[in-house]
Structures are given as C-alpha cells and as structure tokens.
Amino acid sequence: MNNSNRAFLTHLFDCAVAAADPVKALQGRLPEQPKGRTVVIGAGKGAAQLAQAFETLWNGPFSGVVVTRYGYGARCETIEVLEAAHPVPDAAGLAAAKALKSAVSGLGADDLVVALICGGGSSLLPDPPAGLSLSDLQDLNQALLASGAPISVMNDIRKCFSGINGGRLAELAAPARVCTLIVSDVPGDTPGEVASGPTVSNRPRPSDVAAMIDARGIALSDRLTRHLKAQPDSGLPPVDKRNETQIIASAAISLEAAASAARARGVNAWVLSDRIEGEARDVAQVHAALARQVAASGFPHPAPVVLLSGGETTVTLRHKGRGGRNSEFQLALALALEEVEDISALAADTDGIDGSEDNAGAFVDGTTAARMRAAGTDPQTQLQKNNAYGAFFATRDLFVTGPTGTNVNDFRAILIGDLP
C-alpha cells in the first residue's frame, strides 16, 4: 500500500476517534447539580478519560472511583482510577467491583450518581454471586470469548452471573438518582448491553439465558450451570423514573465524522452500517464483494470512494493463535482481494487494542497476501490458525496506535480508486 493511501485511511480513523472525544461527548450532557452529594463511578476501556473530562466540566464538589483496563489509566485529581484485567477478569477487578459498590452504598434521595460507562466494563467488574468465585467467572469469560457469540448474547449471559450487571449497581445506589452516560461499543446502541449495563435495568430471564447457551453449544462448568438453574425466573424490579440514561458517543457518530473527512478530501463515502455483526472472516467476504462491485461498475458510488462500516464482528477460536477480530477480518479480506488493483483497507478497534495484542488492527491491499508468502508465512494457513497478528507482523502491516481513550467498536474503511 502506498504511503498516501495509508495516511488517508489513518486520518479517517483519527477523525472517527476524535468524534468520540470524552470532553466533546460529555459537553452539555451532564445533569444538574444535586442538593446532596455527587458520586462518580465508571467502568470500561475509556473510563479514566471520561473521568478526566468530568473533572474538567463539573463545577461542584464530587467524589468517585472508576476502573479501566491495565495501561489505560489517566491522571485524575479527585476521582480514583483503578486498573484491572480485560478480557478475562482478575483479583484487581474484584477489588474494583467492591470499590464501586461501596461508593454508591448509603446514599440518600438528594444524592446523585453519575455513571460513566463504556465498552470493556463487563470484564473489569467481576462480582460473583454467592456460591461462585472469581475462577468461575474467568471460566465463563473464556468460554464466551471462544464461542463466537455476538456481544449482546455474551453480555446477557454475563448478567446472570453478576452482582453488579443488569442494573444491580443502580438498585444498590437507590434512593439516589442515577445518571448514566454511555459511550456505546455495541451494534444498535442498546444502553443495557454496553458493559452489561451495571446501572441500566435490563436483564433477561435465566430461562432465556439457558436457551442462548444451549443454542450456541457453550460449555459451562457444573457450578455455573447449577447457579443458573437455581435463579428465580422472575421479572425486573420497578425502574426509578428519576434515573436518566444517555448515549453520548457511538459508532454512528464516528462513522459520519470519517465520511465527512473523506468528502472534504474529494472522496465519495458510503457508510454501509454502524451495526454489522457476524463471523469476522465471513463479514470480510461480503465487504470484498461490495468493493469489487464498486471497482468494476462504479455502482452505487463512483471511485474514488471509501466504504465505511462499524459494529462488532466475532471470531470462533479454532486454534490458539494471536490476533483479534479486526486483524482476522483483514486477513480474510487480503485473501479475497488478492491481485485486485486500486483497493486498500484499514480495519481497527477504536479503543486501540484488537483483542489482547498491541495493535489496533491492520492495513491491506491487493498485494498483501503475496507479500505474506514472500515473507515466509501462508495467509490461508494463518487464517485457519487464528494467527492474523503473526501474518501482518511479517509484512509490517500492523496498525498500532496505543490506547485511544475511547471505544466505539470496530472501524472499517475500504478505499477504492486513486486519491484526488
């Protein structure tokens, strides 16, 4: 891929991330100051940056604690920033969950809880119910991550094995008012799905969760299975009508920002969808087909044009290779576009980390697969081994940004034609 195309695609990614900037996202969204105390809580990969932004914008007194992934912390003056493991929880996550529960305990009706929630919070707040342990939740997360289930299904399942998620943290904060401000990383932006909704009253019946598990053949331990069966199949408690929930940043907003940046450069932009789900390698085949169609016919948009999409794909682990869903998408795309000229692409996670590696994603063009073979690695073999990271490392096509401070899920941009 030539340097100008790589720079253009990187610019679009940067514009998408900038559209979810924490200060910009929180500006004008904060609630009125309460008569009583203000307590800030938060969880997710961008929680520390949201906490920083809150400190910049809030005029009254407050206290608070948030938890983020190791290496994603940011300096705050008042709010305590904790770090824990993601995507598989650890003991630091247990301590963080305890700290957030303590922060909202004993509040009164005149008090306010501001919850800053973004993707990654499910793993960062492990709170095993009675009879379960951290080890049980680690087993659960590993089974879910390997299953290929969409994020909505994984988070609905997690809610049945948590003392925090599915609105339970808001119930603990009652009678205080809870204002939840969400940076959405889930397709469709359903508030209760982001970070498994610790302050949003939205959890399924255990019988429905059991059906999800059976339908996908997810193998749970005997202890987890017994816990699920022992739960009452009842509805949710009534929601406090004073509570408020807002989506303050999302993939849709970020994709439109990228589209505007492309048009400003004289490149047409086609936003396919902000809520694409499915197996990463299969989604890549569909994107490749659309790109080939545009390249061949100019329909529905003439070149130069960039195809943009968001959402969250999944990877069913067949082997223990290295890589995340965006790298796997790109490896499948490289094979599907082999020897096709004038098409280049970037796919990356907007939080800066694809899976558990150090890259956000990878670059691809029609020469990528051939260059991998020349470097001594077969792209088809690496795809079957779920080892996309190694394949792109060999060709120096990894896209590395470091933590971005936000998370609005996958970003995919496919450029067709020459830049003007």
BELCOR-V307168 format. One record per pair of residues at least 6 apart in sequence whose C-alpha atoms are under 8 Angstrom apart, sorted by sequence separation. I is the first residue (numbers start at 0). J is the second residue. If there is no record, write none. Layout:
i=[I,I]
j=[J,J]
This chain:
i=[18,74,83,127,158,162,190,191,212,261,262,276,292,293,336,347,352,353,371,372,381,391,73,83,84,126,157,158,183,185,261,293,351,352,353,371,72,83,84,125,169,185,191,293,294,351,352,381,41,72,82,83,103,127,181,184,190,191,259,293,314,350,368,381,388,72,82,143,183,191,258,314,349,368,71,125,191,258,313,348,70,83,181,258,312,347,348,378,65,67,69,82,312,314,347,377,63,64,65,66,67,68,69,81,346,347,376,50,62,63,64,65,66,67,68,69,255,345,346,61,62,63,64,65,66,67,68,69,254,290,329,345,346,64,66,68,329,345,376,47,122,209,328,344,345,375,46,47,179,254,343,344,371,374,46,47,179,326,343,344,371,374,46,54,177,325,326,343,39,45,51,54,205,206,251,325,342,343,371,37,38,39,40,41,42,43,44,51,54,205,250,325,341,342,371,25,36,37,38,39,40,41,42,43,44,47,48,51,136,340,341,370,36,37,38,39,40,41,42,43,47,48,50,166,205,339,340,39,45,47,66,165,205,206,339,21,22,25,32,44,47,96,205,326,337,338,367,21,25,29,47,50,95,96,169,170,204,325,336,337,338,66,95,96,97,168,169,204,324,336,337,22,26,65,92,96,164,165,166,167,168,169,204,282,323,324,333,337,361,21,22,92,93,164,165,166,167,169,269,322,323,332,333,337,92,93,128,164,165,166,167,322,323,329,333,337,356,22,47,86,92,93,121,127,128,164,165,166,167,202,267,275,279,322,323,329,330,333,363,22,64,65,85,88,126,127,128,151,163,164,165,166,201,267,274,275,276,277,278,279,322,325,326,329,333,334,362,64,87,88,126,127,150,165,166,200,267,269,271,272,273,274,275,276,277,278,279,321,325,326,333,361,362,86,88,89,121,125,126,165,166,266,267,268,269,270,271,272,273,274,275,276,277,278,325,361,362,85,86,88,126,155,158,165,266,267,268,269,270,271,272,273,274,275,276,278,323,360,361,64,84,85,154,157,200,266,267,268,269,270,272,359,360,39,63,84,124,266,268,358,359,360,83,93,154,155,358,359,151,154,358,359,150,357,358,359,90,121,159,358,89,158,261,334,357,88,158,199,279,283,287,334,159,279,282,283,286,155,280,284,88,89,155,279,280,283,284,287,330,351,88,159,258,279,283,287,351,352,87,280,351,352,68,280,284,331,347,351,67,88,156,280,283,290,330,350,351,67,87,155,254,350,66,86,87,190,254,349,350,68,156,190,254,327,350,67,156,190,349,350,66,330,349,350,66,188,251,327,348,349,350,40,152,250,327,349,112,250,327,330,348,349,188,326,330,348,349,40,326,347,348,112,114,116,160,176,179,181,183,322,346,347,38,111,112,113,114,115,116,117,118,177,178,179,180,181,182,183,320,321,322,323,346,347,38,50,103,108,110,111,112,113,114,115,116,117,118,176,177,178,179,180,181,182,183,184,318,319,320,321,322,323,345,346,49,106,107,108,109,110,111,112,113,114,115,116,117,118,160,176,177,178,179,180,181,182,183,184,317,318,319,320,321,322,345,346,96,104,105,106,107,108,109,111,113,117,118,148,160,180,181,182,183,317,318,319,320,321,322,344,345,100,103,104,106,107,108,159,317,321,344,345,46,103,106,146,316,344,46,343,344,46,100,146,342,343,35,38,40,45,122,342,343,36,37,38,39,40,41,42,43,44,45,120,121,341,342,35,36,37,38,39,40,41,42,43,44,120,121,143,341,342,34,35,36,37,38,39,40,41,42,43,44,118,119,120,142,341,33,34,35,37,39,42,43,44,117,118,142,341,33,42,43,116,117,142,33,42,43,116,32,43,139,42,138,42,138,114,139,325,135,187,135,186,187,135,186,185,186,186,131,131,131,130,311,312,310,311,309,310,309,310,308,309,308,309,307,308,307,308,306,307,306,307,305,306,305,306,305,304,305,303,304,303,304,302,303,302,303,302,303,303,294,293,294,186,290,186,185,186,290,184,185,149,184,149,147,30,43,28,42,266,266,253,265,25,264,254,250,249,250,248,250,150,149,19,149,149,148,147,147,146,147,145,146,147,145,146,145,28,25,184,185,24,182,183,184,185,24,182,183,184,182,183,19,18,19,19,18,19,18,17,15,16,15,18,14,15,15,15,14,15,14,12,11,14,11,11,11,86,117,118,117,118,45,44,71,70,16,71,15,8,9,8,12,4,0,48,5,47,48,45,46,45,46,44,45,44,45,0,44,0,0,0,21,20,21,20,19,16,19,19,16,16,12,11,8,8,4,4]
j=[24,80,89,133,164,168,196,197,218,267,268,282,298,299,342,353,358,359,377,378,387,397,80,90,91,133,164,165,190,192,268,300,358,359,360,378,80,91,92,133,177,193,199,301,302,359,360,389,50,81,91,92,112,136,190,193,199,200,268,302,323,359,377,390,397,82,92,153,193,201,268,324,359,378,82,136,202,269,324,359,82,95,193,270,324,359,360,390,78,80,82,95,325,327,360,390,77,78,79,80,81,82,83,95,360,361,390,65,77,78,79,80,81,82,83,84,270,360,361,77,78,79,80,81,82,83,84,85,270,306,345,361,362,81,83,85,346,362,393,65,140,227,346,362,363,393,65,66,198,273,362,363,390,393,66,67,199,346,363,364,391,394,67,75,198,346,347,364,61,67,73,76,227,228,273,347,364,365,393,60,61,62,63,64,65,66,67,74,77,228,273,348,364,365,394,49,60,61,62,63,64,65,66,67,68,71,72,75,160,364,365,394,61,62,63,64,65,66,67,68,72,73,75,191,230,364,365,65,71,73,92,191,231,232,365,48,49,52,59,71,74,123,232,353,364,365,394,49,53,57,75,78,123,124,197,198,232,353,364,365,366,95,124,125,126,197,198,233,353,365,366,52,56,95,122,126,194,195,196,197,198,199,234,312,353,354,363,367,391,52,53,123,124,195,196,197,198,200,300,353,354,363,364,368,124,125,160,196,197,198,199,354,355,361,365,369,388,55,80,119,125,126,154,160,161,197,198,199,200,235,300,308,312,355,356,362,363,366,396,56,98,99,119,122,160,161,162,185,197,198,199,200,235,301,308,309,310,311,312,313,356,359,360,363,367,368,396,99,122,123,161,162,185,200,201,235,302,304,306,307,308,309,310,311,312,313,314,356,360,361,368,396,397,122,124,125,157,161,162,201,202,302,303,304,305,306,307,308,309,310,311,312,313,314,361,397,398,122,123,125,163,192,195,202,303,304,305,306,307,308,309,310,311,312,313,315,360,397,398,102,122,123,192,195,238,304,305,306,307,308,310,397,398,78,102,123,163,305,307,397,398,399,123,133,194,195,398,399,192,195,399,400,192,399,400,401,133,164,202,401,133,202,305,378,401,133,203,244,324,328,332,379,205,325,328,329,332,202,327,331,136,137,203,327,328,331,332,335,378,399,137,208,307,328,332,336,400,401,137,330,401,402,119,331,335,382,398,402,119,140,208,332,335,342,382,402,403,120,140,208,307,403,120,140,141,244,308,403,404,123,211,245,309,382,405,123,212,246,405,406,123,387,406,407,124,246,309,385,406,407,408,99,211,309,386,408,172,310,387,390,408,409,249,387,391,409,410,102,388,409,410,175,177,179,223,239,242,244,246,385,409,410,102,175,176,177,178,179,180,181,182,241,242,243,244,245,246,247,384,385,386,387,410,411,103,115,168,173,175,176,177,178,179,180,181,182,183,241,242,243,244,245,246,247,248,249,383,384,385,386,387,388,410,411,115,172,173,174,175,176,177,178,179,180,181,182,183,184,226,242,243,244,245,246,247,248,249,250,383,384,385,386,387,388,411,412,163,171,172,173,174,175,176,178,180,184,185,215,227,247,248,249,250,384,385,386,387,388,389,411,412,168,171,172,174,175,176,227,385,389,412,413,115,172,175,215,385,413,116,413,414,117,171,217,413,414,107,110,112,117,194,414,415,109,110,111,112,113,114,115,116,117,118,193,194,414,415,109,110,111,112,113,114,115,116,117,118,194,195,217,415,416,109,110,111,112,113,114,115,116,117,118,119,193,194,195,217,416,109,110,111,113,115,118,119,120,193,194,218,417,110,119,120,193,194,219,111,120,121,194,111,123,219,123,219,124,220,198,223,409,220,273,222,273,274,223,274,274,275,276,222,223,226,226,408,409,408,409,408,409,409,410,409,410,410,411,410,411,411,412,411,412,412,413,412,413,413,414,414,414,415,414,415,415,416,415,416,416,417,417,418,419,415,415,416,309,413,310,310,311,415,310,311,276,311,277,278,178,194,180,194,418,419,407,419,180,419,410,407,407,408,407,409,311,311,182,312,313,313,313,314,314,315,314,315,316,315,316,316,247,247,406,407,247,405,406,407,408,248,406,407,408,407,408,248,248,249,252,252,253,253,253,252,253,253,256,253,254,255,256,256,257,257,257,257,260,258,260,261,355,405,406,406,407,350,350,402,402,349,404,349,344,345,345,349,343,343,404,362,404,405,403,404,404,405,404,405,405,406,362,406,363,364,366,404,404,405,405,405,403,406,407,405,407,410,412,412,414,414,418]
